[in-house]
Amino acid sequence: MAGLAGLDLVVLLLVAGGFAHRPATKWVLLFPIVAVALLATNRHYAPRITLGVAREARSIIGRMAISAVLLDVVHVVRIVSLVEIASIASASVLIIRSLAYKTIGSARARGLLSERTLILGCGRVGVQLSSLMTEHPECGLKPVGFLDDVEGVEGRELPLPHYGPVSLLSTVLNEQAIDRVVVAFGITKEPETLAVIRECESTSVVIHVLPRFFELGVAVDGSGVDELWGIPLVRLRRPRPFGWATRAKRAVDVMLSGVALMLLAPLYGALALAVKASSPGGVYFRQKRVGQNGTIIEILKFRSMRVADGPDTEWKADEERMTKVGRLMRRTSLDELPQLWTVLRGDMSLVGPRPERPYFVDRFKSEIRHYESRHRLPMGLTGLAQVHGLRGDTSIEERARFDNRYIETWSLWRDLVILAQTFFAVAHEAVGTLGESEYGFVSRE
């Protein structure tokens, strides 16, 4: 639906151009950019199954009005022009969009814009969905088959091929060139379905989920809800950054870590000298951790304990080996500063799940549900779990829950919020918090 955004932009530029000749309103040409941006934030340009201007009219009119008000706030247009431009823009977008939707619907009905759709679950509802897709080609979904556990499926007559259990999802997506997946009620257990869907996050496939209690009349609404001939389908948002979002996240990491290293250089040097003078040994403590997708990375910290040999399988720090300088650095999280180099070289991010040692990763992933899923993103210097006080000897299950929640609701804005929370928490510790604070820069391993 990117073409729809371009169409709206052209229409709004023409509308704004009609006002640009008036005194003190030449900057009204900003109106189309603001309006299209507001429409995009409400998922107006996300691919939709059911196309209809009626259900979008209120949202479109509202965003045209907000855009005009914003221009008035910065004195770009007068109040009279504000009402005019909002009204004309709303009417123009609604008319053009109505014509565009009719054109798209006709093309879909002829099979020109249909998307190959796979249905997870071949129970009664799954079969009903496949029939509706066939009966209403204007929705643009071409059902190609089902995935469901073999037990209970054999011997049944299905209108489409049954490709096997959901564990084959990734394979079938590639072999059948699937564009969309609809998760319906089926025989497959929910935990297994969730695990398979998470494995397919790196693909461009759009995934919809049928709400569990829709037949009971429980209302499901919102910008992420679509419909297939009266049946609500919730579109799963992309749970982690891809494309431009990945590059933006990396750009923020490089910029902020680089600036922080330059600004903190005097403090960094002073801490290095203090560590060297505190006890024999190197300045840095190096440790292997598990990074994104199970890769092994090396993190750096300022050494806070006296050097000792032995396996790295202890969960809590040895208080007797800790130096006075190390105790102070740990209390204020300053021992973590060298990890900015790890972020700068790309092994970690500023925000993300905290990396753990391989020994404990192997242990936790066999004991804690979905623990392995937290490795879908680069590990972070701080994270959602840490700003909720989950550091030190706290629940690993709760940490994993927060880590996966962060990944599945990721946004660049949320990264910035977490960084701000972390900054104030560290500042609070640095100015005199006694003992271990509830919050911190990172978890204390």
VEXDREN-2710 file (C-alpha; in Angstrom, 1 decimal):
% VEXDREN-2710
k/r/px/py/pz
1/MET/0.0/0.0/0.0
2/ALA/3.0/2.3/-0.4
3/GLY/1.5/3.5/-3.6
4/LEU/-1.5/4.8/-1.7
5/ALA/0.7/7.0/0.4
6/GLY/2.2/8.5/-2.8
7/LEU/-1.3/9.0/-4.2
8/ASP/-2.4/10.8/-1.0
9/LEU/0.7/13.0/-1.1
10/VAL/0.1/14.1/-4.6
11/VAL/-3.6/14.9/-3.9
12/LEU/-2.7/16.9/-0.8
13/LEU/0.1/18.8/-2.6
14/LEU/-2.5/19.9/-5.2
15/VAL/-4.9/20.9/-2.4
16/ALA/-2.2/22.8/-0.5
17/GLY/-1.0/24.4/-3.7
18/GLY/-4.4/26.1/-4.0
19/PHE/-3.6/28.0/-0.8
20/ALA/0.0/28.8/-1.3
21/HIS/-0.7/32.0/-3.3
22/ARG/-2.4/33.6/-0.3
23/PRO/-0.5/36.0/1.9
24/ALA/1.4/34.4/4.8
25/THR/0.4/30.9/3.7
26/LYS/3.2/29.7/1.4
27/TRP/4.4/27.3/4.1
28/VAL/1.0/25.5/3.8
29/LEU/2.9/23.2/1.5
30/LEU/4.1/21.5/4.7
31/PHE/0.5/20.3/5.2
32/PRO/0.7/17.2/2.9
33/ILE/3.9/15.9/4.7
34/VAL/2.3/16.3/8.1
35/ALA/-1.0/14.7/7.0
36/VAL/0.6/11.7/5.4
37/ALA/2.9/11.2/8.4
38/LEU/-0.1/11.2/10.7
39/LEU/-2.0/8.7/8.5
40/ALA/1.0/6.5/8.4
41/THR/1.2/6.4/12.3
42/ASN/-2.3/5.0/12.3
43/ARG/-1.4/2.2/9.9
44/HIS/-3.4/3.7/7.0
45/TYR/-0.9/2.4/4.5
46/ALA/-0.5/-1.1/5.9
47/PRO/-1.7/-3.9/3.5
48/ARG/-5.4/-4.5/4.2
49/ILE/-7.7/-7.4/3.3
50/THR/-11.0/-5.5/3.3
51/LEU/-10.8/-2.1/1.6
52/GLY/-13.5/0.5/2.5
53/VAL/-13.6/4.2/2.7
54/ALA/-16.5/4.2/5.2
55/ARG/-14.5/2.6/8.0
56/GLU/-11.6/5.0/7.4
57/ALA/-13.5/8.2/7.0
58/ARG/-13.5/9.3/10.6
59/SER/-9.8/8.7/11.0
60/ILE/-8.9/10.5/7.8
61/ILE/-11.0/13.5/8.6
62/GLY/-9.5/13.7/12.1
63/ARG/-6.0/13.6/10.8
64/MET/-6.6/16.3/8.2
65/ALA/-8.0/18.5/11.0
66/ILE/-5.1/17.8/13.3
67/SER/-2.6/18.6/10.5
68/ALA/-4.4/21.9/9.8
69/VAL/-4.4/22.8/13.6
70/LEU/-0.7/22.1/13.8
71/LEU/-0.1/24.6/10.9
72/ASP/-2.3/27.1/12.7
73/VAL/-0.3/26.7/16.0
74/VAL/2.9/27.7/14.2
75/HIS/1.0/30.5/12.5
76/VAL/1.3/29.1/9.0
77/VAL/-2.4/29.6/8.2
78/ARG/-5.2/31.6/9.6
79/ILE/-8.2/30.0/11.3
80/VAL/-10.5/30.6/8.2
81/SER/-8.0/28.9/5.9
82/LEU/-7.6/26.1/8.5
83/VAL/-11.2/25.0/8.2
84/GLU/-11.1/25.3/4.4
85/ILE/-7.9/23.3/3.9
86/ALA/-9.1/20.5/6.3
87/SER/-12.4/20.2/4.6
88/ILE/-11.1/20.2/1.1
89/ALA/-8.3/17.8/1.9
90/SER/-10.6/15.4/3.6
91/ALA/-13.0/15.3/0.7
92/SER/-10.3/15.0/-1.8
93/VAL/-8.5/12.1/-0.1
94/LEU/-11.8/10.2/0.5
95/ILE/-12.9/10.5/-3.2
96/ILE/-9.5/9.5/-4.6
97/ARG/-9.1/6.7/-2.1
98/SER/-12.6/5.4/-3.0
99/LEU/-11.6/5.2/-6.6
100/ALA/-8.3/3.6/-5.8
101/TYR/-10.0/0.9/-3.7
102/LYS/-12.4/0.1/-6.5
103/THR/-9.5/-0.3/-8.9
104/ILE/-7.6/-2.5/-6.4
105/GLY/-10.7/-4.7/-5.7
106/SER/-11.3/-5.2/-9.5
107/ALA/-7.7/-6.2/-10.0
108/ARG/-7.9/-8.6/-7.1
109/ALA/-11.0/-10.2/-8.4
110/ARG/-9.2/-10.9/-11.7
111/GLY/-6.4/-12.5/-9.8
112/LEU/-3.9/-9.8/-10.6
113/LEU/-3.1/-8.7/-7.0
114/SER/-4.0/-11.9/-5.1
115/GLU/-1.7/-13.1/-2.3
116/ARG/-0.9/-16.8/-1.7
117/THR/-2.3/-17.5/1.8
118/LEU/-1.6/-20.4/4.1
119/ILE/-4.0/-21.3/6.9
120/LEU/-2.7/-22.7/10.2
121/GLY/-5.5/-24.9/11.5
122/CYS/-7.8/-27.0/9.4
123/GLY/-10.7/-27.2/11.9
124/ARG/-14.2/-25.9/11.2
125/VAL/-13.1/-22.2/11.3
126/GLY/-10.1/-22.8/9.2
127/VAL/-12.1/-24.5/6.5
128/GLN/-14.7/-21.6/6.7
129/LEU/-11.9/-19.1/6.2
130/SER/-10.6/-20.9/3.1
131/SER/-14.1/-20.9/1.6
132/LEU/-14.6/-17.2/2.2
133/MET/-11.2/-16.4/0.6
134/THR/-12.4/-18.3/-2.5
135/GLU/-15.8/-16.8/-2.6
136/HIS/-14.6/-13.3/-2.2
137/PRO/-11.5/-12.8/-4.4
138/GLU/-11.8/-9.0/-4.1
139/CYS/-10.2/-9.5/-0.7
140/GLY/-7.0/-10.5/-2.4
141/LEU/-6.3/-13.8/-0.5
142/LYS/-5.8/-17.0/-2.5
143/PRO/-5.8/-20.0/-0.1
144/VAL/-3.3/-22.6/-1.1
145/GLY/-3.5/-25.1/1.8
146/PHE/-3.4/-25.9/5.5
147/LEU/-0.9/-26.7/8.2
148/ASP/-2.0/-28.6/11.3
149/ASP/-0.8/-31.5/13.4
150/VAL/-1.3/-34.8/11.6
151/GLU/-3.2/-36.4/14.5
152/GLY/-6.9/-35.9/13.9
153/VAL/-6.5/-34.7/10.4
154/GLU/-5.9/-38.0/8.5
155/GLY/-9.0/-39.3/6.9
156/ARG/-10.8/-35.9/6.7
157/GLU/-11.8/-34.4/3.4
158/LEU/-10.3/-30.9/3.1
159/PRO/-10.9/-28.4/0.3
160/LEU/-7.2/-27.7/0.0
161/PRO/-4.0/-29.6/0.5
162/HIS/-2.8/-30.4/4.0
163/TYR/1.0/-29.8/4.0
164/GLY/1.7/-31.4/7.4
165/PRO/2.3/-30.2/11.0
166/VAL/3.0/-26.5/11.8
167/SER/6.6/-27.5/12.5
168/LEU/7.0/-27.4/8.7
169/LEU/5.9/-23.7/8.5
170/SER/9.2/-22.3/7.5
171/THR/9.7/-24.9/4.8
172/VAL/6.2/-24.5/3.3
173/LEU/6.6/-20.7/3.3
174/ASN/9.5/-21.0/0.9
175/GLU/8.3/-23.9/-1.2
176/GLN/4.8/-22.5/-1.8
177/ALA/5.9/-18.8/-2.1
178/ILE/3.5/-17.8/0.7
179/ASP/2.6/-14.1/1.1
180/ARG/0.3/-14.3/4.1
181/VAL/-0.4/-16.7/7.0
182/VAL/-3.7/-16.9/8.9
183/VAL/-3.7/-18.6/12.3
184/ALA/-7.1/-20.2/12.9
185/PHE/-8.4/-22.6/15.5
186/GLY/-6.8/-26.0/15.0
187/ILE/-5.4/-29.1/16.6
188/THR/-2.0/-27.6/17.1
189/LYS/-1.0/-26.7/20.6
190/GLU/-0.5/-22.9/21.2
191/PRO/3.0/-23.1/22.6
192/GLU/4.2/-25.0/19.5
193/THR/2.4/-22.5/17.1
194/LEU/4.1/-19.6/18.9
195/ALA/7.5/-21.1/18.6
196/VAL/7.1/-21.7/14.9
197/ILE/5.8/-18.2/14.2
198/ARG/8.8/-16.8/16.0
199/GLU/11.1/-18.8/13.8
200/CYS/9.5/-17.0/10.8
201/GLU/10.0/-13.5/12.0
202/SER/12.9/-12.9/9.5
203/THR/10.6/-13.4/6.5
204/SER/8.4/-10.8/4.8
205/VAL/5.2/-12.9/5.3
206/VAL/2.2/-11.0/6.8
207/ILE/0.7/-13.0/9.7
208/HIS/-2.9/-12.7/10.9
209/VAL/-4.4/-14.3/14.0
210/LEU/-8.1/-15.1/14.4
211/PRO/-9.2/-13.8/17.9
212/ARG/-10.0/-16.8/20.1
213/PHE/-13.4/-15.6/21.3
214/PHE/-14.7/-13.8/18.3
215/GLU/-17.8/-16.1/18.1
216/LEU/-18.9/-15.0/21.5
217/GLY/-19.3/-11.4/20.3
218/VAL/-16.2/-10.1/22.1
219/ALA/-15.4/-6.8/20.4
220/VAL/-12.0/-6.7/18.6
221/ASP/-11.1/-3.4/17.1
222/GLY/-8.2/-1.1/16.3
223/SER/-5.8/-0.2/13.5
224/GLY/-4.3/-3.6/13.6
225/VAL/-7.6/-5.4/13.0
226/ASP/-8.7/-6.4/9.5
227/GLU/-11.8/-8.3/8.3
228/LEU/-12.5/-11.2/6.0
229/TRP/-16.2/-11.0/5.1
230/GLY/-17.2/-10.1/8.7
231/ILE/-14.6/-12.3/10.5
232/PRO/-12.0/-10.2/12.4
233/LEU/-8.3/-11.0/11.8
234/VAL/-5.6/-9.4/14.0
235/ARG/-2.4/-8.6/12.1
236/LEU/0.7/-9.3/14.1
237/ARG/3.0/-6.4/14.0
238/ARG/6.6/-6.9/13.0
239/PRO/8.1/-7.9/16.5
240/ARG/11.6/-6.6/15.9
241/PRO/13.4/-4.1/13.7
242/PHE/14.0/-4.8/10.1
243/GLY/15.3/-2.9/7.1
244/TRP/15.5/0.9/7.8
245/ALA/14.6/0.2/11.5
246/THR/17.7/-2.0/11.9
247/ARG/19.9/0.7/10.4
248/ALA/18.3/3.4/12.5
249/LYS/18.9/1.4/15.7
250/ARG/22.5/0.8/14.7
251/ALA/23.0/4.5/13.8
252/VAL/21.7/5.5/17.3
253/ASP/24.1/2.9/18.9
254/VAL/27.1/4.2/17.0
255/MET/26.3/7.9/17.6
256/LEU/25.5/7.7/21.3
257/SER/28.2/5.2/22.3
258/GLY/30.8/7.3/20.4
259/VAL/29.7/10.5/22.0
260/ALA/29.6/8.9/25.4
261/LEU/33.2/7.6/25.1
262/MET/34.5/11.0/24.1
263/LEU/32.6/12.9/26.9
264/LEU/33.5/10.3/29.5
265/ALA/37.2/9.9/28.5
266/PRO/38.6/11.7/31.6
267/LEU/36.5/9.6/33.9
268/TYR/37.3/6.5/31.9
269/GLY/41.0/7.2/32.3
270/ALA/40.7/7.9/36.0
271/LEU/38.9/4.6/36.6
272/ALA/41.4/2.6/34.6
273/LEU/44.2/4.0/36.8
274/ALA/42.3/3.3/40.0
275/VAL/41.7/-0.3/38.9
276/LYS/45.3/-0.8/38.0
277/ALA/46.4/0.6/41.4
278/SER/43.8/-1.4/43.4
279/SER/45.3/-4.9/42.9
280/PRO/47.6/-6.8/40.6
281/GLY/46.1/-7.7/37.2
282/GLY/44.8/-6.1/34.1
283/VAL/42.4/-3.1/33.8
284/TYR/39.7/-5.1/32.0
285/PHE/37.6/-8.1/32.9
286/ARG/36.8/-10.1/29.8
287/GLN/34.0/-12.6/29.6
288/LYS/32.4/-14.7/26.9
289/ARG/28.6/-14.2/26.6
290/VAL/25.9/-15.5/24.2
291/GLY/24.8/-12.8/21.7
292/GLN/22.2/-12.6/19.0
293/ASN/21.1/-15.9/17.5
294/GLY/23.4/-17.8/19.9
295/THR/26.7/-16.3/18.6
296/ILE/29.5/-15.9/21.2
297/ILE/30.6/-12.4/22.0
298/GLU/33.2/-11.0/24.4
299/ILE/32.2/-8.2/26.8
300/LEU/34.5/-5.8/28.6
301/LYS/34.2/-4.5/32.1
302/PHE/36.5/-2.7/34.5
303/ARG/37.9/-5.3/36.7
304/SER/36.2/-5.1/40.1
305/MET/37.7/-8.2/41.9
306/ARG/41.1/-9.6/42.5
307/VAL/42.3/-12.0/39.9
308/ALA/41.5/-15.7/40.6
309/ASP/41.6/-18.9/38.5
310/GLY/38.6/-21.2/38.2
311/PRO/35.5/-22.0/36.2
312/ASP/33.1/-19.2/35.5
313/THR/30.0/-20.9/36.7
314/GLU/29.2/-19.0/39.9
315/TRP/26.0/-16.9/39.8
316/LYS/26.8/-14.4/42.5
317/ALA/30.0/-12.3/42.8
318/ASP/32.6/-13.3/45.4
319/GLU/32.3/-10.4/47.9
320/GLU/35.6/-11.3/49.5
321/ARG/37.6/-10.9/46.3
322/MET/36.0/-7.5/45.5
323/THR/38.3/-4.5/45.8
324/LYS/37.2/-1.1/47.4
325/VAL/37.4/0.5/43.9
326/GLY/35.4/-2.4/42.4
327/ARG/32.7/-2.1/45.1
328/LEU/32.2/1.6/44.3
329/MET/32.2/0.9/40.6
330/ARG/29.6/-1.8/40.9
331/ARG/27.4/0.3/43.1
332/THR/27.3/3.0/40.5
333/SER/27.5/0.7/37.5
334/LEU/30.7/2.5/36.3
335/ASP/32.4/-0.9/35.8
336/GLU/30.1/-1.3/32.7
337/LEU/31.6/1.7/30.8
338/PRO/34.0/-0.4/28.7
339/GLN/31.0/-2.2/27.2
340/LEU/30.5/1.0/25.1
341/TRP/33.4/-0.3/23.0
342/THR/31.4/-3.6/22.5
343/VAL/28.4/-1.5/21.3
344/LEU/30.6/0.6/19.0
345/ARG/32.1/-2.4/17.3
346/GLY/28.6/-3.9/16.7
347/ASP/28.6/-7.0/19.0
348/MET/26.0/-5.4/21.3
349/SER/23.3/-2.6/21.2
350/LEU/22.7/0.1/23.8
351/VAL/19.2/-1.4/24.5
352/GLY/18.3/-5.1/24.4
353/PRO/18.2/-8.2/26.5
354/ARG/21.3/-8.6/28.7
355/PRO/23.8/-11.2/27.5
356/GLU/24.4/-14.2/29.7
357/ARG/27.3/-16.7/30.0
358/PRO/27.0/-19.8/27.8
359/TYR/26.8/-22.1/30.9
360/PHE/23.7/-20.4/32.3
361/VAL/22.1/-20.0/28.8
362/ASP/22.2/-23.7/28.3
363/ARG/20.7/-24.2/31.8
364/PHE/18.0/-21.6/31.5
365/LYS/16.8/-22.5/28.1
366/SER/16.0/-26.0/29.3
367/GLU/14.2/-24.7/32.4
368/ILE/12.5/-21.5/31.4
369/ARG/9.8/-21.3/28.7
370/HIS/10.8/-19.0/25.8
371/TYR/14.2/-18.1/27.3
372/GLU/15.9/-18.9/23.9
373/SER/13.6/-16.4/22.2
374/ARG/15.2/-13.5/23.9
375/HIS/18.2/-13.9/21.6
376/ARG/16.4/-12.7/18.5
377/LEU/17.9/-9.2/18.8
378/PRO/21.5/-8.0/19.6
379/MET/22.1/-8.1/23.3
380/GLY/22.0/-4.8/25.1
381/LEU/23.8/-2.7/27.7
382/THR/20.5/-2.0/29.4
383/GLY/17.0/-3.3/28.8
384/LEU/13.4/-3.3/29.7
385/ALA/13.9/-5.9/32.4
386/GLN/16.7/-3.8/34.0
387/VAL/14.7/-0.6/34.3
388/HIS/12.0/-2.7/36.0
389/GLY/14.4/-3.6/38.7
390/LEU/15.2/-7.1/37.4
391/ARG/18.9/-7.3/38.1
392/GLY/21.1/-9.3/40.4
393/ASP/19.5/-12.2/42.1
394/THR/16.0/-11.8/40.6
395/SER/13.7/-14.0/38.7
396/ILE/15.2/-15.2/35.4
397/GLU/11.7/-16.1/34.2
398/GLU/10.5/-12.6/34.7
399/ARG/13.6/-11.2/32.9
400/ALA/12.9/-13.4/29.9
401/ARG/9.3/-12.3/29.9
402/PHE/10.3/-8.6/29.8
403/ASP/13.0/-9.3/27.2
404/ASN/10.6/-11.0/24.9
405/ARG/8.0/-8.2/25.5
406/TYR/10.6/-5.6/24.5
407/ILE/11.4/-7.5/21.3
408/GLU/7.7/-7.9/20.3
409/THR/6.8/-4.2/21.0
410/TRP/10.1/-2.7/19.8
411/SER/10.3/0.9/18.6
412/LEU/13.1/3.4/18.3
413/TRP/11.1/5.7/20.7
414/ARG/11.0/2.9/23.3
415/ASP/14.8/2.5/23.0
416/LEU/15.2/6.2/23.8
417/VAL/12.8/6.0/26.7
418/ILE/14.7/3.1/28.2
419/LEU/18.0/5.0/27.8
420/ALA/16.5/8.0/29.6
421/GLN/15.3/5.8/32.4
422/THR/18.7/4.2/32.7
423/PHE/20.5/7.6/32.7
424/PHE/18.4/8.9/35.6
425/ALA/18.7/5.6/37.5
426/VAL/22.5/5.7/37.2
427/ALA/22.6/9.4/38.1
428/HIS/20.6/8.6/41.2
429/GLU/23.0/5.9/42.2
430/ALA/26.0/8.1/41.5
431/VAL/24.9/10.9/43.8
432/GLY/24.6/8.8/46.9
433/THR/22.3/5.8/46.7
434/LEU/23.5/3.4/49.5
435/GLY/23.8/-0.2/48.7
436/GLU/22.4/-1.8/45.5
437/SER/19.7/0.3/43.9
438/GLU/16.4/-1.2/42.7
439/TYR/17.3/0.0/39.2
440/GLY/20.5/0.1/37.4
441/PHE/22.5/0.5/34.2
442/VAL/22.6/-3.3/33.6
443/SER/22.0/-6.4/35.5
444/ARG/24.6/-7.4/38.1
445/GLU/26.0/-10.8/37.1
END
